[in-house]
Amino acid sequence: MHNEHFLSVISKMYYIDKLKQNEIARRLKITPIMVSRYLREAESKGIVTFHVKMPWPVDTDLGKSISDKYGLQECYVLEVLDDRDIRVALGSFLADYFAQILPDNSIVGLSWGGTISHFAESLPYMNVEKCSLLQLAGAFSETPLSLTPSTLINTISKKVDGQIYTLNAPLYASSEEMRDQLVNDPANLVISELALKSDINIVGASMLDLNATTFSAGIVDANGFEELKALGVAGDLAGTFIDWNGDRVEWSGSKMYTGVPLDVIRKAKNVICIAGEMEKVPILDIVCRRKHIHTLITTKQAAVALLNARTR
């Protein structure tokens, strides 16, 4: 059994650099049989995954109508027949889209969530030159771990061989003083500086709902939920709570939040929001209307509802 780094090196040489197994064996001073064995081990451990690009059922006319209504750069509308498949379908589509648009020497910021988790799993191994990956929000514990910011950024870094910048802080600090110490830590300041130059930010959106990860994982407790509800919060975008006008809401936890602010996240060249559940239509209408995002990847049923939504 070899460590994951060794298996990743062999996998990259074979699948990305396109070296023959004999050449890999010669360079690493092992036998071709051992190379084959290590490639199988990498596959069994999930270090190597296989991605088959399929034609997507995209409604281009509906996507253009949404783009025109909200002034988006792009909108991709997928027909997903079963609601249980929404996260998998959107995440897989984003993997294909991301593989096409990711430039060399890029800075990419990442939020968290179930759909983004499927994106990370579906992303193929890519030969990209110097990609920097930023964790936009602080850490939290959640089951499954695949939903957490740190797990997601590590998964994606293996696919693009990127340099990761992990936010060494909880999503919410225990006090304002602790928050100030954390955000001013030199390692975390680097993320703040890079975020100002981000090329792509990938974010999720949620309504104010007890089933949302922020509440179901215990990041914000029941008292916090009631406070946010009383303040007229509609939901959140990348961890920042906003009202029905799309403005950031000040609440008791605001000054303990350690992540990259929404006004910085939205300055990226391309902010991609991925969400397609019908219950998220109101928050998608808000973030599109307020130009918090540039690209929307959603479902046909959500897009039809957005097209019929009245602009406030």
Beta strands, then each sheet from edge to edge (+ up, - down):
strand 1: 74-78
strand 2: 107-110
strand 3: 132-135
strand 4: 163-165
strand 5: 200-203
strand 6: 205-207
strand 7: 233-237
strand 8: 240-243
strand 9: 270-274
strand 10: 295-299
sheet 1: 1+ 10+ 9+ 5+ 2+ 3+ 4+
sheet 2: 6+ 7- 8+
end
